[in-house]
Amino acid sequence: MRLHKYLSLCGVCSRRCAEEHIKAGRVTVNGRKVRVMGVTVDPAADRVEHDGSLVLPPAEHVTVALHKPRGFVTSCRHPGERTVLDLISVPGRVYPIGRLDKDSTGLVLLTDDGRLHLALSHPSFDHEKEYEVRVRRAIRDEDLAALASGVVILGKKTRPAQVERLGPRAFRMTLREGRNRQIRRMAEAVGNEVLSLHRVRVGPIVLGELPEGRFRYLSGAENEALLKLLETKK
């Protein structure tokens, strides 16, 4: 593995930042300073230090994708309610990333990786979330345009969104923010009501054909895509 990538995966800093640290002589491999790019390391055999501190590979984390059914709360514990953890059986303890309200369905990510959880849950981390929405009344083109440009909910205008009509009463919406019951409130702002809300994508992870109520482990490529997404936000 390239040294700068190893430093990034171990949580020292981003790849770009790691390159600068290498050039500045702040990184040693087996006791020798490395100042040139392109050096590779074997995490199982080489001793890498950054500013004199040993750099260790992260423990293997678990991240899963769940197809949440209606009626489950996206929480670790909610007395009297069924939670998404009731649908998960994995080694260790995983936590849901963000929220999907009880009446909504679709993709929920859960992880034991604290760094990933913090980054994807924070309001400033504007990764895309894609939803398929069905409303009670036929929705006008001007209403879709208003949803796309932003409407005022709870005294604040929503950020621009991508909106695509799927039918007379259905549309697809992609958001880069996650305010409480946002899409439901947005529909109310244009005089309509959400009947069903289904999340099909979070960042680079798509729900696909995963059956309702089932979960799957993310693939290596999906985990790598999430790591790259985190790097772009540093």
C-alpha positions as CSV (number, residue, x, y, z in Angstrom):
1,M,0.0,0.0,0.0
2,R,1.2,3.5,-0.8
3,L,2.4,5.3,2.4
4,H,0.2,8.3,2.0
5,K,-2.9,6.1,1.6
6,Y,-1.9,4.0,4.6
7,L,-1.6,7.2,6.8
8,S,-5.1,8.3,5.6
9,L,-6.7,4.9,6.3
10,C,-5.2,4.9,9.8
11,G,-6.9,8.3,10.4
12,V,-3.8,10.4,10.6
13,C,-5.0,12.9,8.0
14,S,-6.2,13.1,4.4
15,R,-4.1,11.7,1.6
16,R,-3.2,15.2,0.4
17,C,-2.2,16.2,3.9
18,A,-0.2,13.0,4.3
19,E,1.8,13.8,1.1
20,E,2.8,17.2,2.7
21,H,3.8,15.5,5.9
22,I,6.0,13.0,4.1
23,K,7.7,15.8,2.2
24,A,8.3,17.6,5.4
25,G,10.1,14.6,6.9
26,R,7.5,13.9,9.6
27,V,7.1,10.3,8.7
28,T,9.5,7.4,9.2
29,V,9.3,3.8,8.0
30,N,11.3,1.3,10.0
31,G,13.2,4.1,11.6
32,R,14.2,6.0,8.4
33,K,12.6,9.3,7.3
34,V,10.8,9.2,4.1
35,R,10.6,12.4,2.1
36,V,9.7,11.1,-1.4
37,M,6.4,10.0,-2.8
38,G,5.6,6.5,-4.1
39,V,7.0,4.5,-1.2
40,T,5.0,1.4,-0.4
41,V,4.6,-0.2,3.0
42,D,3.4,-3.6,4.3
43,P,1.1,-2.8,7.3
44,A,1.8,-6.3,8.7
45,A,5.6,-6.0,8.6
46,D,6.7,-2.3,8.5
47,R,6.8,0.1,11.4
48,V,5.4,3.5,10.4
49,E,5.7,6.5,12.7
50,H,4.2,10.0,12.3
51,D,5.8,12.7,14.5
52,G,7.4,10.0,16.6
53,S,4.1,8.1,17.2
54,L,3.4,4.6,16.0
55,V,0.8,4.5,13.2
56,L,-1.4,1.4,13.5
57,P,-4.0,0.2,11.0
58,P,-7.6,0.7,12.2
59,A,-9.5,-2.3,13.6
60,E,-11.8,-3.9,11.1
61,H,-15.1,-2.1,11.2
62,V,-18.6,-3.3,10.4
63,T,-20.9,-1.2,8.2
64,V,-24.2,-2.6,6.9
65,A,-27.1,-1.5,4.7
66,L,-30.6,-2.1,5.9
67,H,-33.9,-1.9,4.0
68,K,-36.0,-0.4,6.8
69,P,-39.7,-1.3,6.8
70,R,-42.4,1.0,7.9
71,G,-43.1,1.0,11.6
72,F,-39.5,0.8,12.9
73,V,-37.8,3.6,14.7
74,T,-34.2,4.5,13.5
75,S,-32.8,4.5,17.0
76,C,-30.7,2.2,19.2
77,R,-33.3,2.2,22.0
78,H,-36.9,3.5,22.1
79,P,-39.1,2.0,24.8
80,G,-42.3,0.5,23.5
81,E,-41.2,0.7,19.8
82,R,-39.5,-1.7,17.4
83,T,-36.1,-0.3,16.3
84,V,-33.8,-0.9,13.3
85,L,-31.5,-2.9,15.7
86,D,-34.2,-5.5,16.0
87,L,-33.6,-6.3,12.3
88,I,-29.8,-6.5,12.6
89,S,-27.6,-9.5,13.7
90,V,-23.9,-8.7,13.4
91,P,-20.9,-9.2,15.7
92,G,-20.4,-6.2,18.0
93,R,-22.6,-3.1,18.3
94,V,-23.6,-1.0,15.3
95,Y,-25.4,2.4,15.3
96,P,-27.7,3.9,12.7
97,I,-26.2,6.8,10.7
98,G,-28.7,9.6,10.6
99,R,-32.5,9.1,10.8
100,L,-35.4,7.8,8.7
101,D,-38.7,8.5,10.4
102,K,-41.0,5.7,11.6
103,D,-43.4,5.9,8.7
104,S,-40.7,6.0,6.0
105,T,-39.0,3.0,4.4
106,G,-35.7,2.4,2.6
107,L,-32.0,2.6,3.1
108,V,-30.5,3.0,6.5
109,L,-26.7,2.6,7.1
110,L,-25.5,1.3,10.4
111,T,-21.8,1.1,11.5
112,D,-19.5,0.6,14.5
113,D,-17.0,3.1,12.9
114,G,-17.2,6.2,15.1
115,R,-15.4,8.4,12.5
116,L,-17.8,7.4,9.8
117,H,-20.8,7.8,12.0
118,L,-19.8,11.3,13.1
119,A,-19.0,12.5,9.6
120,L,-22.1,11.2,7.9
121,S,-24.4,12.3,10.7
122,H,-23.1,15.8,11.0
123,P,-25.3,18.5,9.4
124,S,-22.3,20.1,7.7
125,F,-21.4,16.9,5.8
126,D,-23.6,17.5,2.8
127,H,-23.7,14.0,1.1
128,E,-26.6,13.3,-1.1
129,K,-29.7,11.4,0.1
130,E,-32.2,10.3,-2.6
131,Y,-35.8,9.6,-2.0
132,E,-38.9,8.4,-3.9
133,V,-42.0,10.3,-2.8
134,R,-45.7,9.7,-3.3
135,V,-48.1,12.5,-2.3
136,R,-51.9,12.6,-1.8
137,R,-52.8,15.1,-4.6
138,A,-51.5,15.6,-8.1
139,I,-48.5,17.8,-7.9
140,R,-48.0,20.7,-10.3
141,D,-44.9,21.4,-12.2
142,E,-44.6,24.8,-10.4
143,D,-44.7,23.0,-7.1
144,L,-41.9,20.7,-8.1
145,A,-39.9,23.8,-9.2
146,A,-40.5,25.3,-5.8
147,L,-39.3,22.2,-4.0
148,A,-36.2,22.2,-6.2
149,S,-35.3,25.9,-5.6
150,G,-36.2,25.7,-1.8
151,V,-39.2,26.4,0.4
152,V,-39.5,27.9,3.9
153,I,-40.0,25.3,6.7
154,L,-39.7,26.1,10.4
155,G,-38.8,29.7,9.5
156,K,-35.8,28.7,7.3
157,K,-35.5,28.1,3.5
158,T,-34.4,24.7,2.4
159,R,-31.3,24.3,0.3
160,P,-31.7,23.7,-3.5
161,A,-32.5,20.1,-4.3
162,Q,-32.8,17.8,-7.4
163,V,-36.4,16.9,-8.2
164,E,-37.6,14.6,-11.0
165,R,-41.2,13.8,-11.7
166,L,-42.1,10.1,-11.6
167,G,-45.8,10.4,-12.1
168,P,-48.8,12.6,-11.4
169,R,-48.4,12.1,-7.7
170,A,-44.9,10.9,-7.4
171,F,-41.4,12.4,-7.7
172,R,-37.8,11.7,-6.9
173,M,-35.9,14.1,-4.7
174,T,-32.2,14.3,-3.8
175,L,-31.2,16.4,-0.8
176,R,-27.9,17.6,0.6
177,E,-29.3,18.3,4.1
178,G,-31.3,16.4,6.6
179,R,-33.7,18.5,8.7
180,N,-36.3,16.9,10.8
181,R,-39.1,15.4,8.6
182,Q,-37.9,17.7,5.9
183,I,-39.6,16.3,2.8
184,R,-42.9,15.9,4.6
185,R,-42.7,19.5,5.7
186,M,-41.7,20.6,2.2
187,A,-44.7,18.9,0.7
188,E,-47.0,20.6,3.2
189,A,-45.4,24.0,2.2
190,V,-46.7,23.5,-1.3
191,G,-50.1,22.4,-0.2
192,N,-49.7,18.6,-0.4
193,E,-49.2,15.6,1.9
194,V,-46.7,12.8,1.7
195,L,-48.3,9.3,1.6
196,S,-45.1,7.3,1.3
197,L,-41.4,8.2,1.5
198,H,-38.8,5.7,0.4
199,R,-35.0,6.3,0.6
200,V,-33.0,4.6,-2.2
201,R,-29.5,6.1,-1.8
202,V,-27.2,7.6,0.8
203,G,-24.1,9.1,-0.8
204,P,-22.5,6.3,-3.0
205,I,-24.5,3.5,-1.4
206,V,-27.7,2.4,-3.1
207,L,-30.5,0.2,-1.8
208,G,-30.8,-1.8,-5.0
209,E,-32.8,-5.1,-4.7
210,L,-32.3,-5.6,-1.0
211,P,-35.6,-7.1,0.3
212,E,-37.5,-5.1,2.9
213,G,-36.5,-6.0,6.5
214,R,-33.2,-7.5,5.4
215,F,-29.6,-6.2,5.7
216,R,-26.3,-6.8,4.0
217,Y,-22.6,-6.0,4.6
218,L,-21.2,-3.3,2.4
219,S,-18.8,-4.5,-0.2
220,G,-15.1,-3.6,-0.3
221,A,-15.8,-1.2,-3.1
222,E,-18.6,0.5,-1.2
223,N,-16.5,0.9,1.9
224,E,-13.7,2.4,-0.2
225,A,-16.3,4.8,-1.8
226,L,-17.3,6.0,1.7
227,L,-13.7,6.5,2.7
228,K,-13.1,8.6,-0.5
229,L,-16.2,10.6,0.3
230,L,-14.9,11.4,3.7
231,E,-11.5,12.5,2.3
232,T,-13.2,15.0,0.0
233,K,-14.7,16.7,3.0
234,K,-11.5,17.2,4.9
